[in-house]
Amino acid sequence: MGLFTGEYEHKLDAKNRVFVPRRLLDQIDDPQERKQFQLVHTDERCLTLFTDSGFRNWIRTLQHGQRTLAERRRFNRRAGAKAQPVPLDAQGRITIPQEYREELGLGDEVLVVGALDWIEIWDPQVWRDQELPEADAEFRESTRSLPADRTFHPE
């Protein structure tokens, strides 16, 4: 699987459907992985869209941090309850559940953002006014503070 990159503005239609940009879908090598996604509402101010395999990898990574069976059960309940399978329709759209739309205050416009390993769906105003300035500052800081032995070397 390739990397999900770019920002794409789209409208939600009357049935809460939004297009998944073709450039993002083209990054998914396995055609089966393009048919259905997992839409997750975490504690972020956005929705996260995973391929099924990407979702399983994300869950496994987070489960490693759970030290006890009780912690893992609580985590699994929360993760399972806040994730919903969303099929991609013939026109390349997914449907955002109404409760997710209400929880995030999504209007008619959304911003679909490639976040390298997954896709995020944002309210454009929240993205521009709140998230983007924070993300830009962290990105600049992380690239400035690279240790000399971890310098970027293109292949």
C-alpha positions as CSV (number, residue, x, y, z in Angstrom):
1,M,0.0,0.0,0.0
2,G,1.2,3.5,-0.8
3,L,1.0,6.6,1.2
4,F,-2.2,8.7,1.5
5,T,-1.3,12.3,0.8
6,G,-3.0,15.5,-0.1
7,E,-6.0,17.6,0.9
8,Y,-9.3,17.5,-0.9
9,E,-12.5,19.5,-0.4
10,H,-15.8,17.8,-0.9
11,K,-19.4,18.3,-0.1
12,L,-21.5,15.9,1.9
13,D,-24.7,15.1,0.0
14,A,-28.2,14.9,1.6
15,K,-27.5,11.2,2.5
16,N,-24.2,12.1,4.3
17,R,-22.2,10.6,1.5
18,V,-18.7,11.9,0.5
19,F,-16.4,11.0,-2.3
20,V,-13.1,9.3,-1.4
21,P,-10.7,11.0,-3.8
22,R,-9.5,8.8,-6.7
23,R,-5.8,9.8,-5.9
24,L,-6.3,8.2,-2.4
25,L,-8.0,5.1,-3.7
26,D,-5.3,4.6,-6.2
27,Q,-2.8,4.2,-3.4
28,I,-4.5,1.0,-2.3
29,D,-2.8,-1.9,-4.1
30,D,-5.4,-4.6,-3.3
31,P,-8.7,-4.1,-5.1
32,Q,-10.5,-5.9,-2.3
33,E,-9.2,-3.2,0.2
34,R,-11.0,-0.5,-1.9
35,K,-14.4,-2.0,-1.3
36,Q,-14.9,-1.4,2.4
37,F,-13.3,0.8,5.0
38,Q,-13.4,1.2,8.8
39,L,-14.5,4.7,9.8
40,V,-13.4,5.5,13.4
41,H,-14.2,8.4,15.6
42,T,-11.3,8.6,18.1
43,D,-10.8,11.5,20.5
44,E,-9.4,13.6,17.7
45,R,-11.5,16.4,16.1
46,C,-11.9,14.3,12.9
47,L,-12.9,10.9,11.6
48,T,-10.3,8.4,10.6
49,L,-10.8,6.2,7.6
50,F,-8.8,3.0,7.5
51,T,-8.6,0.1,5.0
52,D,-9.5,-3.1,6.8
53,S,-5.9,-4.2,7.0
54,G,-4.8,-0.8,8.1
55,F,-7.4,-0.8,10.9
56,R,-6.2,-4.3,12.1
57,N,-2.6,-3.0,12.2
58,W,-3.6,0.1,14.1
59,I,-5.5,-1.9,16.6
60,R,-2.7,-4.4,17.1
61,T,-0.2,-1.5,17.7
62,L,-2.5,0.1,20.3
63,Q,-3.2,-3.2,22.0
64,H,0.5,-3.7,22.7
65,G,0.2,-0.8,25.2
66,Q,-2.4,-2.6,27.2
67,R,-0.8,-4.3,30.2
68,T,-3.7,-6.2,31.7
69,L,-6.6,-8.2,30.3
70,A,-9.0,-5.6,31.9
71,E,-7.2,-2.8,30.1
72,R,-7.3,-4.6,26.8
73,R,-11.0,-5.4,27.2
74,R,-11.8,-1.8,27.9
75,F,-9.7,-0.7,24.9
76,N,-11.4,-3.3,22.6
77,R,-14.8,-2.2,23.7
78,R,-14.1,1.4,23.0
79,A,-12.3,0.8,19.7
80,G,-15.1,-1.6,18.5
81,A,-17.9,0.7,19.5
82,K,-16.4,3.8,17.8
83,A,-15.6,2.0,14.5
84,Q,-18.1,1.3,11.7
85,P,-17.6,-0.5,8.5
86,V,-18.4,1.8,5.5
87,P,-18.6,0.3,2.1
88,L,-17.5,2.3,-1.0
89,D,-20.4,2.6,-3.4
90,A,-20.2,2.4,-7.2
91,Q,-19.5,6.2,-7.4
92,G,-16.6,6.1,-4.9
93,R,-18.5,7.4,-1.9
94,I,-18.8,6.4,1.7
95,T,-21.6,7.3,4.0
96,I,-20.8,9.1,7.3
97,P,-23.1,8.1,10.1
98,Q,-25.3,10.9,11.3
99,E,-24.1,10.5,14.9
100,Y,-20.5,11.1,13.8
101,R,-21.5,14.1,11.8
102,E,-23.3,15.6,14.8
103,E,-20.6,14.8,17.3
104,L,-18.0,16.6,15.1
105,G,-20.4,19.4,13.9
106,L,-19.7,18.6,10.3
107,G,-21.5,20.9,7.9
108,D,-22.0,20.4,4.2
109,E,-18.3,20.8,3.4
110,V,-15.6,18.4,4.5
111,L,-11.9,18.2,4.0
112,V,-10.5,14.8,3.2
113,V,-6.9,14.6,4.2
114,G,-4.3,12.0,3.5
115,A,-2.4,11.2,6.7
116,L,0.1,8.8,5.2
117,D,-1.1,5.6,6.8
118,W,-4.8,6.5,6.8
119,I,-7.3,9.1,5.7
120,E,-8.9,11.8,7.9
121,I,-12.2,13.7,7.4
122,W,-12.3,17.2,8.9
123,D,-14.5,20.2,9.1
124,P,-12.5,22.6,6.9
125,Q,-12.7,25.4,9.4
126,V,-11.5,23.2,12.3
127,W,-8.6,22.0,10.1
128,R,-7.5,25.4,9.1
129,D,-8.0,27.3,12.3
130,Q,-7.0,24.6,14.9
131,E,-5.3,21.5,13.6
132,L,-3.2,22.8,10.7
133,P,-1.3,25.4,12.8
134,E,-0.6,22.8,15.5
135,A,0.5,20.2,13.0
136,D,2.7,22.7,11.1
137,A,4.5,23.7,14.3
138,E,5.1,20.1,15.3
139,F,6.3,19.2,11.8
140,R,8.7,22.1,11.7
141,E,10.1,21.2,15.1
142,S,10.5,17.5,14.3
143,T,12.3,18.3,11.1
144,R,14.6,20.8,12.8
145,S,15.6,18.5,15.6
146,L,16.6,15.5,13.5
147,P,19.8,14.0,14.9
148,A,22.8,14.1,12.6
149,D,22.8,10.3,12.3
150,R,19.2,10.2,11.1
151,T,19.6,12.6,8.2
152,F,17.3,11.9,5.3
153,H,18.8,9.9,2.5
154,P,16.6,9.3,-0.6
155,E,16.9,5.9,-2.0
